[in-house]
């Protein structure tokens, strides 16, 4: 395959790893393949080769990734490669609005999250039948209760659309990889090959006991000793919680800072300053992160903003940071290998058991897989921290010698079923109970024999969709003792409401909650609308602590008249209602331009969580606006305004100014405070007058007024 030779030459790869050779030989035949191999064993190369083969054959390729950050990373790599060896191939990315599928037909390869790909299928664009190759990265996430059902249904839908599609599944090593391969009709390539050998050990007190019966003494106890011992090499430290990541980073900074030379400190200062320079408002979080970076350490978790994460990841990739403390999500989400990986916390709280439970073997293996940088390290080192001899025995038996957990379908949960059954019905994939069963039998859920064990749940979900007017069931067999076979001829049809909910890519329960609020007797108002979207399952609400309960009960009594959904009677449900009220009040403060530092302290939250809630709230408000056109058109204008306010974090008075090009919340507030409260007042102003306002400057002032300043005027003499 000439294309493969060109790819290897461009990437300066002289020889393929054994699992790569085996997988690419399958790719060349056009068959599907599942690669179940450790991290850094070259899975991505196989994926790229398959996608390029599809393009050469005049077909499209789709690369599914679990996270947006990974999507942009893959797009950058693919564009660079295709520019040089696949002239003319266009690479696109689809991670944006869930209700749009336009503009993607021009691309040869599309990188997307599974959620976005699922959304595309719901809109049924004509080019879907042209997809010849579908890559699913981190396919073992089928086991994830959040992302797994969407990935499973997306893969099943693509196989339904094009039965001959080539599936390239990239997976960590799992115990039932054969089952996954059989489900996908794929050849299994399974290997424990690692390009950089992994040296594993367990730290106890002030020493590391390596697997080879070698003992290594440490300069001090704990993660600090293991990290300092690793200098000048980098290390990753995995801990259980966000708070632990921050606390461990502070401990490490106090010891690592003493080991840094002047050149290293200078490089660190550059990244530390970037944290502050890029912020609209420098908060205590910015200051803390900046201080840690200047000491050679940082933390990484979901509470950071995208800007924070990008700067920290760049500093680590450039080998400026010596240690990075992270929660386990980093292991699957970002390509950041290090010489040494330290796993400090090997258990986490499990609410179903009301106790700490050991981490899954697969999760630990994913973290250990980050040890060793191909091309830089002779080996990687993975160190678990134990408190006693009993733990050492358990860690060896479980994490070093034990099998990873099997990947099981998560499609059988009620939230997953109601979302995906509605999608299947509205897209026309299924129209009867019988066709529903036929489709589900082709999913992993069906392959693992779950369909008939969960009939009662399937019936419950269909009844919900029917009762809430999302679908219509024609020929419905009512009665307590109706057999499954008796119901197979029932016809399933979407309503206009159900079709809209599905296209908007929100949980059907969210659609019902929004509908109930829009039909409420309470007059629409910003707090009521924000509380409504906070009640939907699409938004993770802020937790109300025990010492806050009285405060939010007082808020409820004061604000109940504005809330469009009445409080529940049951105590437990009331508690969740208050969580949603707290979330709504955070969003209210956000649109009232409350300083971010105040938000962080008032709501005990993080910058990343604020941004995540704002982003989700903006989307659900968009969905509410679309649904209001069907249900309560008189509310549409208010909801649209609220959506813009949430998106920008501004008071209503700034809305006219936001319509101006290059004017966001900061510049709009500066203009308003300077007395320019309307677009006409800005057009009538002198450029020199506007240019003096903070954040405006001469160029923007001239653009806003459509005039040039007197100093730029030139007269030509004929």
C-alpha positions as CSV (number, residue, x, y, z in Angstrom):
1,X,0.0,0.0,0.0
2,X,1.8,3.1,-1.3
3,X,-0.2,5.4,0.9
4,X,1.1,3.6,4.0
5,X,4.6,3.9,2.8
6,X,4.1,7.7,2.3
7,X,2.6,7.9,5.8
8,X,5.4,6.1,7.4
9,X,8.0,8.2,5.6
10,X,6.4,11.4,6.5
11,X,6.1,10.4,10.2
12,X,9.7,9.2,10.0
13,X,8.7,5.7,11.2
14,X,11.2,3.1,10.1
15,X,9.4,0.0,11.4
16,X,5.9,-0.9,12.6
17,X,5.2,-2.4,16.0
18,X,3.9,-6.0,15.9
19,X,0.3,-5.1,16.7
20,X,0.4,-2.3,14.0
21,X,1.6,-4.8,11.4
22,X,-1.2,-7.2,12.2
23,X,-3.9,-4.5,12.3
24,X,-2.9,-2.7,9.1
25,X,-2.9,-6.0,7.2
26,X,-6.6,-6.3,8.2
27,X,-7.2,-2.6,7.3
28,X,-5.9,-3.3,3.8
29,X,-8.5,-6.0,3.2
30,X,-11.3,-3.5,4.0
31,X,-12.4,-5.6,7.1
32,X,-13.2,-4.0,10.4
33,X,-10.6,-4.4,13.2
34,X,-10.6,-4.0,17.0
35,X,-7.2,-3.1,18.5
36,X,-7.0,-4.0,22.1
37,X,-3.5,-3.0,23.1
38,X,-1.9,-0.8,25.8
39,X,-1.5,3.0,25.7
40,X,1.2,4.2,23.2
41,X,1.3,1.0,21.2
42,X,0.6,2.8,18.0
43,X,-3.2,2.6,17.6
44,X,-3.6,6.1,16.1
45,X,-1.3,5.2,13.1
46,X,-3.6,2.4,12.2
47,X,-6.6,4.7,12.4
48,X,-5.0,7.3,10.2
49,X,-4.0,4.7,7.6
50,X,-7.6,3.4,7.5
51,X,-9.1,6.9,7.1
52,X,-6.7,7.8,4.3
53,X,-7.4,4.5,2.5
54,X,-11.1,5.4,2.6
55,X,-10.4,8.9,1.1
56,X,-8.3,7.4,-1.6
57,X,-11.3,5.2,-2.5
58,X,-13.5,8.3,-2.7
59,X,-15.3,7.7,0.6
60,X,-15.6,9.7,3.7
61,X,-14.1,8.9,7.1
62,X,-15.2,9.8,10.6
63,X,-12.9,9.8,13.7
64,X,-14.9,9.5,16.9
65,X,-13.2,10.8,20.1
66,X,-14.6,11.0,23.7
67,X,-13.6,14.7,24.3
68,X,-13.6,18.0,22.4
69,X,-10.0,18.6,23.4
70,X,-8.9,15.4,21.7
71,X,-10.9,16.3,18.6
72,X,-8.9,19.4,18.0
73,X,-5.7,17.5,18.6
74,X,-6.6,14.9,16.0
75,X,-7.7,17.6,13.5
76,X,-4.4,19.3,13.8
77,X,-2.4,16.1,13.2
78,X,-4.6,14.9,10.3
79,X,-4.5,18.3,8.5
80,X,-0.7,18.3,8.8
81,X,-0.4,14.8,7.4
82,X,-3.0,15.1,4.7
83,X,-1.5,18.4,3.5
84,X,1.7,16.6,2.8
85,X,0.7,13.1,1.6
86,X,-3.0,13.3,0.6
87,X,-3.2,16.4,-1.4
88,X,-6.6,18.0,-1.5
89,X,-8.2,16.0,1.4
90,X,-10.3,18.3,3.6
91,X,-10.4,17.7,7.4
92,X,-13.3,19.1,9.4
93,X,-14.3,19.0,13.0
94,X,-17.8,18.8,14.4
95,X,-18.1,19.5,18.1
96,X,-20.5,22.5,18.0
97,X,-24.2,23.1,18.0
98,X,-26.2,19.8,18.3
99,X,-29.0,20.9,16.1
100,X,-27.0,21.7,13.0
101,X,-25.6,19.4,10.4
102,X,-24.8,21.9,7.6
103,X,-21.4,22.5,6.0
104,X,-19.9,19.1,6.7
105,X,-20.5,17.5,3.3
106,X,-17.4,19.2,1.8
107,X,-15.0,17.4,4.2
108,X,-13.3,14.1,3.4
109,X,-12.5,13.3,7.1
110,X,-14.6,14.6,10.0
111,X,-13.4,14.4,13.6
112,X,-16.3,14.4,16.1
113,X,-17.4,13.4,19.5
114,X,-19.8,10.5,19.7
115,X,-22.6,12.9,20.9
116,X,-22.1,15.2,18.0
117,X,-22.1,12.3,15.5
118,X,-25.3,10.9,17.1
119,X,-26.8,14.4,16.6
120,X,-25.8,14.4,13.0
121,X,-27.5,11.1,12.3
122,X,-30.7,12.5,13.9
123,X,-30.7,15.2,11.1
124,X,-30.1,12.5,8.5
125,X,-27.8,14.5,6.1
126,X,-27.5,12.8,2.7
127,X,-23.7,12.4,2.9
128,X,-23.9,9.9,5.8
129,X,-24.2,7.0,3.2
130,X,-20.8,8.1,1.8
131,X,-19.0,7.2,5.1
132,X,-16.8,4.2,4.4
133,X,-14.6,4.2,7.5
134,X,-15.5,4.9,11.1
135,X,-12.8,5.1,13.8
136,X,-13.9,4.8,17.4
137,X,-11.1,5.9,19.8
138,X,-11.2,4.7,23.4
139,X,-14.0,2.3,22.5
140,X,-13.8,0.7,25.9
141,X,-15.8,3.8,27.1
142,X,-18.8,1.7,26.0
143,X,-18.6,0.8,29.6
144,X,-19.1,4.4,30.8
145,X,-22.6,5.1,32.0
146,X,-22.5,8.7,30.7
147,X,-20.8,8.4,27.2
148,X,-21.2,4.6,26.6
149,X,-24.9,4.4,25.4
150,X,-24.4,7.2,22.9
151,X,-21.3,5.6,21.5
152,X,-23.0,2.3,21.3
153,X,-26.1,3.6,19.5
154,X,-23.9,5.7,17.2
155,X,-21.9,2.7,16.1
156,X,-25.1,0.7,15.6
157,X,-26.7,3.4,13.6
158,X,-23.8,3.8,11.2
159,X,-23.7,0.0,10.7
160,X,-27.5,0.2,9.9
161,X,-27.0,3.0,7.4
162,X,-24.0,1.3,5.7
163,X,-23.7,-2.4,6.5
164,X,-20.3,-2.6,4.6
165,X,-18.7,0.3,6.7
166,X,-15.2,-0.4,8.0
167,X,-15.1,0.0,11.8
168,X,-11.7,0.7,13.4
169,X,-12.1,0.2,17.2
170,X,-9.2,1.4,19.4
171,X,-9.3,0.1,22.9
172,X,-7.4,-0.4,26.1
173,X,-6.8,-4.0,27.0
174,X,-10.1,-5.4,28.4
175,X,-11.0,-8.9,29.4
176,X,-13.9,-9.4,27.0
177,X,-12.4,-7.9,23.8
178,X,-13.5,-10.9,21.9
179,X,-17.2,-10.1,22.7
180,X,-16.7,-6.5,21.4
181,X,-15.0,-7.7,18.3
182,X,-17.8,-10.2,17.6
183,X,-20.4,-7.5,18.0
184,X,-18.6,-5.3,15.5
185,X,-17.9,-8.2,13.1
186,X,-14.3,-7.2,13.4
187,X,-11.0,-9.0,13.5
188,X,-9.4,-8.8,16.9
189,X,-5.8,-7.6,17.3
190,X,-4.9,-8.2,20.9
191,X,-1.5,-7.6,22.4
192,X,0.3,-6.5,25.6
193,X,3.1,-4.9,23.6
194,X,4.4,-1.6,24.9
195,X,7.1,0.4,22.9
196,X,8.4,1.6,26.2
197,X,8.6,-1.2,28.8
198,X,6.8,-0.5,32.1
199,X,8.6,-0.9,35.4
200,X,6.1,-1.3,38.2
201,X,6.6,-0.8,41.9
202,X,4.8,-0.1,45.2
203,X,6.0,2.7,47.6
204,X,5.7,2.2,51.3
205,X,7.2,4.5,53.9
206,X,10.4,5.9,52.4
207,X,11.2,3.2,49.7
208,X,9.9,1.7,46.4
209,X,9.6,-2.0,46.1
210,X,9.9,-2.9,42.4
211,X,8.5,-6.0,40.9
212,X,12.0,-7.4,40.2
213,X,12.6,-7.7,44.0
214,X,14.7,-4.5,43.8
215,X,14.3,-1.9,46.6
216,X,15.0,1.8,46.1
217,X,15.2,4.3,49.0
218,X,13.5,7.6,48.7
219,X,14.7,11.0,50.1
220,X,11.4,11.6,51.9
221,X,8.0,10.0,52.5
222,X,4.9,10.0,50.3
223,X,4.3,11.3,46.8
224,X,6.8,14.2,47.5
225,X,9.6,11.7,48.0
226,X,8.8,9.7,44.8
227,X,8.5,12.9,42.7
228,X,11.8,14.5,44.0
229,X,13.5,11.2,43.5
230,X,12.5,11.4,39.8
231,X,14.0,14.8,39.1
232,X,14.9,16.2,36.7
233,X,12.4,14.0,34.9
234,X,8.7,14.8,34.9
235,X,6.0,12.9,36.8
236,X,2.2,12.6,36.9
237,X,0.6,12.2,40.3
238,X,-2.9,10.7,40.2
239,X,-5.2,11.4,43.2
240,X,-8.9,10.8,43.9
241,X,-10.5,14.3,44.0
242,X,-10.1,17.8,42.8
243,X,-9.3,19.1,46.3
244,X,-6.7,16.4,46.7
245,X,-5.1,17.4,43.4
246,X,-4.8,21.0,44.6
247,X,-3.5,20.0,48.0
248,X,-0.9,17.6,46.6
249,X,0.3,20.2,44.1
250,X,0.9,22.7,47.0
251,X,2.9,20.0,48.9
252,X,5.0,19.2,45.9
253,X,5.6,22.8,45.0
254,X,7.3,23.5,48.4
255,X,9.9,20.7,47.7
256,X,10.3,20.9,44.0
257,X,10.8,24.7,43.9
258,X,14.0,24.2,45.9
259,X,15.5,22.0,43.1
260,X,14.9,24.3,40.2
261,X,17.8,26.2,38.5
262,X,17.6,29.8,37.2
263,X,16.9,28.8,33.6
264,X,14.0,26.5,34.6
265,X,12.6,29.3,36.8
266,X,12.7,31.7,33.9
267,X,10.7,29.4,31.6
268,X,8.2,28.7,34.4
269,X,7.7,32.4,34.9
270,X,6.6,32.8,31.3
271,X,3.8,30.2,31.7
272,X,2.9,31.6,35.2
273,X,2.4,35.0,33.7
274,X,0.2,33.7,30.8
275,X,-2.3,32.4,33.4
276,X,-2.9,36.0,34.6
277,X,-2.5,37.8,31.3
278,X,-5.3,35.9,29.6
279,X,-7.9,36.4,32.3
280,X,-10.7,39.0,32.0
281,X,-10.6,39.2,35.8
282,X,-7.7,37.8,37.8
283,X,-9.2,35.6,40.5
284,X,-7.7,33.8,43.5
285,X,-7.7,30.6,41.4
286,X,-5.6,32.3,38.7
287,X,-3.2,33.6,41.3
288,X,-2.9,30.1,42.9
289,X,-2.3,28.3,39.6
290,X,0.2,31.0,38.6
291,X,2.1,30.6,41.9
292,X,2.2,26.8,41.6
293,X,3.5,26.9,38.0
294,X,6.3,29.3,39.0
295,X,7.3,26.5,41.5
296,X,7.4,23.8,38.8
297,X,4.1,22.2,39.6
298,X,0.4,22.4,38.5
299,X,-2.9,20.5,39.0
300,X,-5.3,19.4,36.3
301,X,-9.0,18.6,36.8
302,X,-12.5,19.5,35.4
303,X,-12.7,22.6,37.7
304,X,-10.2,24.4,35.5
305,X,-11.2,26.5,32.5
306,X,-10.2,25.5,29.0
307,X,-7.7,28.4,29.0
308,X,-6.1,27.1,32.2
309,X,-5.9,23.5,30.9
310,X,-4.3,24.6,27.6
311,X,-1.6,26.6,29.3
312,X,-0.8,23.8,31.8
313,X,-0.8,21.1,29.1
314,X,1.6,23.3,26.9
315,X,3.9,23.8,29.9
316,X,4.0,20.1,30.6
317,X,4.6,19.1,26.9
318,X,7.5,21.5,26.8
319,X,8.9,19.7,29.9
320,X,8.8,22.9,31.9
321,X,6.6,21.5,34.7
322,X,8.2,18.8,36.8
323,X,5.0,17.5,38.3
324,X,1.3,17.5,37.4
325,X,-1.3,16.4,40.0
326,X,-4.5,15.2,38.3
327,X,-7.7,13.3,38.7
328,X,-8.0,10.0,36.7
329,X,-9.9,11.7,33.9
330,X,-6.6,13.0,32.6
331,X,-5.4,9.5,31.8
332,X,-8.0,9.0,29.2
333,X,-8.4,12.5,28.0
334,X,-5.0,14.0,27.2
335,X,-1.8,12.7,25.6
336,X,0.6,13.7,28.4
337,X,3.1,10.9,29.1
338,X,5.8,11.2,31.8
339,X,8.8,9.2,32.9
340,X,7.2,8.3,36.2
341,X,3.5,7.9,37.1
342,X,2.5,8.0,40.8
343,X,-0.9,6.7,41.8
344,X,-1.6,8.0,45.3
345,X,-5.3,7.2,45.7
346,X,-6.5,3.8,44.7
347,X,-10.1,4.0,46.0
348,X,-13.0,6.5,45.7
349,X,-16.3,7.1,47.4
350,X,-19.1,5.1,46.0
351,X,-22.6,6.4,47.0
352,X,-24.3,3.1,46.3
353,X,-22.1,1.4,48.9
354,X,-21.8,4.5,51.1
355,X,-18.1,3.7,51.4
356,X,-14.8,3.9,49.6
357,X,-14.3,1.2,46.9
358,X,-11.1,0.1,45.1
359,X,-10.5,1.7,41.7
360,X,-11.3,-0.5,38.6
361,X,-8.3,-2.3,37.2
362,X,-8.9,-0.8,33.8
363,X,-8.7,2.7,35.2
364,X,-5.5,2.0,37.0
365,X,-4.0,0.5,33.9
366,X,-5.0,3.6,31.9
367,X,-3.1,5.7,34.4
368,X,0.0,3.5,34.5
369,X,-0.1,3.5,30.7
370,X,1.0,7.2,30.8
371,X,4.4,6.1,32.1
372,X,7.2,6.3,29.6
373,X,7.7,8.7,26.6
374,X,8.3,6.9,23.3
375,X,11.5,8.1,21.8
376,X,12.7,9.6,25.1
377,X,12.6,7.0,27.8
378,X,14.2,3.6,28.0
379,X,11.4,2.6,30.3
380,X,8.5,4.1,32.1
381,X,7.9,3.8,35.9
382,X,4.6,3.2,37.6
383,X,4.4,3.5,41.3
384,X,1.4,2.8,43.6
385,X,1.5,4.1,47.2
386,X,0.5,1.7,49.9
387,X,-0.1,2.3,53.6
388,X,0.7,-1.3,54.9
389,X,1.7,-4.8,53.8
390,X,-1.9,-5.9,53.3
391,X,-2.4,-3.2,50.7
392,X,0.8,-4.2,48.9
393,X,-0.5,-7.8,48.6
394,X,-3.9,-6.5,47.3
395,X,-2.3,-4.1,44.8
396,X,-0.1,-6.8,43.4
397,X,-2.9,-9.3,43.1
398,X,-5.5,-6.9,41.8
399,X,-3.7,-4.3,39.7
400,X,-0.5,-6.0,38.6
401,X,-1.7,-9.6,38.1
402,X,-5.5,-9.2,37.9
403,X,-7.6,-9.0,34.7
404,X,-9.3,-5.8,33.6
405,X,-13.1,-5.6,34.0
406,X,-15.3,-6.6,31.1
407,X,-16.9,-3.9,28.9
408,X,-20.7,-4.1,29.5
409,X,-23.4,-2.2,27.7
410,X,-25.0,0.7,29.6
411,X,-27.8,1.2,27.2
412,X,-30.4,-0.4,29.5
413,X,-30.7,2.5,31.9
414,X,-33.9,4.6,31.8
415,X,-32.2,7.9,30.8
416,X,-30.3,6.2,28.0
417,X,-33.3,4.3,26.7
418,X,-35.7,7.3,26.7
419,X,-33.1,9.4,24.8
420,X,-32.2,6.9,22.2
421,X,-35.6,5.3,21.7
422,X,-37.0,8.7,20.9
423,X,-34.1,9.4,18.5
424,X,-34.7,6.0,16.7
425,X,-38.4,6.7,16.3
426,X,-38.0,10.3,15.1
427,X,-35.3,9.5,12.6
428,X,-37.4,6.7,11.1
429,X,-34.9,4.0,12.0
430,X,-37.8,2.2,13.8
431,X,-41.5,2.4,13.3
432,X,-42.8,-0.6,15.1
433,X,-42.1,-2.6,18.3
434,X,-40.8,-5.4,16.0
435,X,-38.3,-3.1,14.2
436,X,-37.3,-1.7,17.6
437,X,-36.4,-5.2,18.8
438,X,-34.6,-5.9,15.6
439,X,-32.4,-2.8,16.0
440,X,-31.7,-3.4,19.7
441,X,-30.7,-7.0,19.0
442,X,-27.8,-5.6,16.8
443,X,-26.5,-3.4,19.7
444,X,-24.0,-4.5,22.3
445,X,-27.0,-4.4,24.7
446,X,-28.7,-7.0,22.6
447,X,-25.6,-9.0,21.9
448,X,-25.0,-9.3,25.7
449,X,-28.5,-10.7,26.1
450,X,-29.9,-7.7,28.0
451,X,-32.9,-7.0,25.7
452,X,-35.3,-9.6,27.1
453,X,-34.1,-9.2,30.7
454,X,-35.2,-5.5,30.6
455,X,-38.5,-5.7,28.8
456,X,-40.3,-4.1,31.7
457,X,-38.0,-1.1,31.5
458,X,-38.4,-0.8,27.8
459,X,-42.2,-0.8,28.2
460,X,-41.9,1.8,31.0
461,X,-39.9,4.2,28.7
462,X,-42.2,3.8,25.8
463,X,-45.2,4.5,28.0
464,X,-43.4,7.6,29.3
465,X,-42.8,8.9,25.7
466,X,-46.4,8.1,24.8
467,X,-48.0,9.7,27.9
468,X,-45.9,12.9,27.6
469,X,-46.9,13.3,23.9
470,X,-43.4,12.7,22.5
471,X,-44.6,9.8,20.4
472,X,-47.9,8.1,19.5
473,X,-48.4,4.4,19.8
474,X,-51.0,3.1,17.3
475,X,-52.6,-0.2,18.0
476,X,-51.5,-0.1,21.6
477,X,-52.3,-3.2,23.6
478,X,-53.3,-2.1,27.0
479,X,-53.7,-4.5,29.9
480,X,-51.7,-5.9,32.7
481,X,-50.8,-9.2,31.1
482,X,-49.9,-8.3,27.5
483,X,-47.1,-10.5,26.2
484,X,-44.1,-9.1,24.3
485,X,-45.2,-10.9,21.1
486,X,-48.7,-9.3,21.3
487,X,-47.2,-5.8,21.2
488,X,-44.8,-6.3,18.3
489,X,-47.2,-4.9,15.7
490,X,-47.7,-1.6,17.6
491,X,-46.8,1.3,15.4
492,X,-44.5,4.0,16.9
493,X,-44.8,7.6,15.5
494,X,-43.1,10.8,16.6
495,X,-45.1,13.9,17.4
496,X,-44.0,17.4,16.3
497,X,-43.0,18.0,19.9
498,X,-41.0,14.7,20.1
499,X,-39.3,15.3,16.8
500,X,-38.2,18.8,17.9
501,X,-36.9,17.5,21.3
502,X,-34.8,14.8,19.6
503,X,-33.3,17.2,17.0
504,X,-32.4,19.7,19.8
505,X,-30.4,16.9,21.4
506,X,-31.8,17.2,24.9
507,X,-33.1,14.5,27.2
508,X,-36.8,13.9,26.6
509,X,-37.4,14.5,30.3
510,X,-35.8,18.0,29.8
511,X,-38.3,18.6,27.0
512,X,-41.2,17.6,29.2
513,X,-39.9,19.8,32.1
514,X,-39.5,22.8,29.8
515,X,-43.0,22.2,28.3
516,X,-44.6,22.1,31.8
517,X,-42.9,25.4,32.8
518,X,-43.9,27.1,29.6
519,X,-47.5,26.0,30.2
520,X,-47.4,27.2,33.8
521,X,-49.7,29.9,35.2
522,X,-46.7,31.7,36.6
523,X,-45.7,34.6,34.4
524,X,-42.4,34.0,32.6
525,X,-39.4,35.7,34.3
526,X,-35.6,35.3,34.3
527,X,-35.3,33.5,37.6
528,X,-38.2,31.2,36.8
529,X,-36.7,30.3,33.4
530,X,-33.3,29.7,34.8
531,X,-34.7,27.5,37.6
532,X,-36.6,25.5,34.9
533,X,-33.4,24.7,32.9
534,X,-31.6,23.9,36.2
535,X,-34.4,21.3,36.9
536,X,-33.6,19.5,33.6
537,X,-31.3,16.4,33.8
538,X,-29.0,18.0,31.1
539,X,-27.5,20.3,33.8
540,X,-25.5,19.1,36.8
541,X,-26.8,21.2,39.7
542,X,-24.7,22.7,42.5
543,X,-24.8,20.7,45.7
544,X,-26.4,22.4,48.7
545,X,-24.4,21.6,51.9
546,X,-26.1,20.9,55.2
547,X,-25.0,24.3,56.6
548,X,-26.5,26.0,53.5
549,X,-29.9,24.3,53.7
550,X,-31.6,27.0,55.8
551,X,-30.3,29.7,53.6
552,X,-31.8,28.2,50.4
553,X,-35.0,27.4,52.2
554,X,-35.3,31.1,53.0
555,X,-34.5,31.9,49.4
556,X,-37.3,29.5,48.3
557,X,-39.9,31.2,50.5
558,X,-38.9,34.6,49.2
559,X,-38.8,33.6,45.5
560,X,-41.4,30.9,45.2
561,X,-43.8,33.2,43.4
562,X,-41.3,33.6,40.5
563,X,-40.6,29.8,40.1
564,X,-42.5,28.3,37.2
565,X,-42.3,24.7,38.5
566,X,-43.8,24.2,42.0
567,X,-41.7,22.7,44.9
568,X,-42.2,19.0,45.5
569,X,-43.8,17.6,48.6
570,X,-41.3,14.8,49.3
571,X,-38.3,15.8,51.4
572,X,-35.7,14.2,49.2
573,X,-37.1,15.8,46.0
574,X,-37.2,19.1,47.8
575,X,-33.5,18.8,48.5
576,X,-32.8,18.4,44.7
577,X,-35.2,21.3,44.1
578,X,-33.0,23.5,46.3
579,X,-29.9,22.3,44.4
580,X,-31.5,23.6,41.2
581,X,-32.4,26.9,42.9
582,X,-28.8,27.4,43.9
583,X,-27.7,26.7,40.3
584,X,-30.3,29.2,39.1
585,X,-29.1,31.9,41.5
586,X,-25.6,31.3,40.3
587,X,-26.7,32.0,36.7
588,X,-28.7,35.0,37.9
589,X,-25.6,36.5,39.5
590,X,-23.6,35.7,36.4
591,X,-26.0,37.7,34.2
592,X,-26.0,40.5,36.7
593,X,-22.2,40.8,36.1
594,X,-21.2,39.7,39.6
595,X,-17.4,39.5,39.8
596,X,-16.1,36.0,39.3
597,X,-14.2,36.0,42.6
598,X,-17.5,36.6,44.4
599,X,-19.2,33.7,42.5
600,X,-16.4,31.4,43.4
601,X,-16.7,32.1,47.1
602,X,-20.5,32.5,47.3
603,X,-21.2,29.2,45.6
604,X,-18.1,27.3,46.6
605,X,-17.4,26.5,43.0
606,X,-14.6,26.6,40.4
607,X,-14.0,28.6,37.2
608,X,-14.4,25.5,35.1
609,X,-17.7,24.6,36.7
610,X,-19.0,28.1,36.1
611,X,-18.0,27.9,32.4
612,X,-19.5,24.5,32.1
613,X,-22.8,25.5,33.6
614,X,-23.0,28.7,31.5
615,X,-22.3,26.7,28.3
616,X,-24.9,24.1,29.1
617,X,-27.4,26.7,30.2
618,X,-27.0,28.7,27.0
619,X,-27.7,25.5,25.0
620,X,-30.8,24.5,27.0
621,X,-32.1,28.1,26.8
622,X,-31.7,27.8,23.0
623,X,-33.7,24.6,23.1
624,X,-36.3,26.3,25.3
625,X,-36.6,29.1,22.8
626,X,-37.2,26.6,19.9
627,X,-39.8,24.7,22.0
628,X,-41.5,27.9,23.0
629,X,-42.3,28.5,19.3
630,X,-44.4,25.3,19.4
631,X,-45.8,25.8,23.0
632,X,-45.8,29.4,24.1
633,X,-44.7,31.9,21.3
634,X,-45.2,34.9,23.6
635,X,-42.3,33.8,25.7
636,X,-39.8,33.5,22.9
637,X,-38.4,37.1,23.0
638,X,-37.7,36.9,26.7
639,X,-36.0,33.5,26.4
640,X,-33.9,34.7,23.4
641,X,-32.7,37.8,25.4
642,X,-31.9,35.6,28.4
643,X,-29.9,33.2,26.3
644,X,-27.8,36.1,25.0
645,X,-27.3,37.4,28.5
646,X,-26.2,34.0,29.8
647,X,-23.9,33.5,26.9
648,X,-22.2,36.8,27.6
649,X,-22.7,37.2,31.3
650,X,-24.3,40.7,31.0
651,X,-27.3,42.7,32.3
652,X,-30.1,43.5,29.9
653,X,-29.0,47.0,29.4
654,X,-25.9,45.9,27.4
655,X,-27.8,43.8,24.8
656,X,-27.9,46.5,22.1
657,X,-24.1,47.0,22.4
658,X,-23.3,43.3,22.1
659,X,-24.7,43.4,18.5
660,X,-21.7,45.5,17.5
661,X,-18.7,43.7,15.9
662,X,-15.8,43.0,18.3
663,X,-17.7,44.1,21.4
664,X,-18.1,41.6,24.2
665,X,-19.2,41.9,27.8
666,X,-16.0,43.8,29.0
667,X,-16.0,46.3,26.1
668,X,-19.8,46.7,26.3
669,X,-19.6,47.5,30.0
670,X,-16.7,50.0,29.4
671,X,-18.7,51.8,26.7
672,X,-21.9,51.9,28.7
673,X,-20.2,53.2,31.8
674,X,-18.6,55.9,29.7
675,X,-22.1,57.1,28.6
676,X,-22.4,55.3,25.3
677,X,-25.6,53.4,26.0
678,X,-26.9,52.9,22.4
679,X,-25.6,52.0,19.0
680,X,-26.6,55.5,17.7
681,X,-24.6,57.3,20.5
682,X,-21.6,55.3,19.4
683,X,-22.0,56.1,15.7
684,X,-22.4,59.8,16.5
685,X,-19.2,59.8,18.7
686,X,-15.8,61.0,17.6
687,X,-13.2,58.2,17.2
688,X,-10.8,60.0,19.5
689,X,-13.4,60.1,22.2
690,X,-14.1,56.4,22.0
691,X,-10.4,55.4,21.7
692,X,-9.8,56.7,25.3
693,X,-12.2,54.1,26.8
694,X,-10.4,51.1,28.3
695,X,-10.3,48.2,25.9
696,X,-11.4,50.2,22.8
697,X,-8.4,51.8,21.2
698,X,-8.0,53.8,17.9
699,X,-8.6,51.0,15.4
700,X,-11.8,49.7,17.0
701,X,-13.1,53.2,17.6
702,X,-12.8,54.0,13.9
703,X,-14.6,50.7,13.0
704,X,-17.4,51.4,15.5
705,X,-18.1,54.9,14.3
706,X,-17.3,54.3,10.6
707,X,-15.1,57.4,10.7
708,X,-11.4,58.1,10.6
709,X,-9.7,60.3,13.2
710,X,-8.5,63.7,12.0
711,X,-4.9,62.6,12.2
712,X,-5.6,59.9,9.5
713,X,-7.2,62.2,7.0
714,X,-5.1,63.0,3.9
715,X,-5.7,65.5,1.1
716,X,-4.5,64.8,-2.4
717,X,-3.5,67.9,-4.5
718,X,-4.1,67.5,-8.2
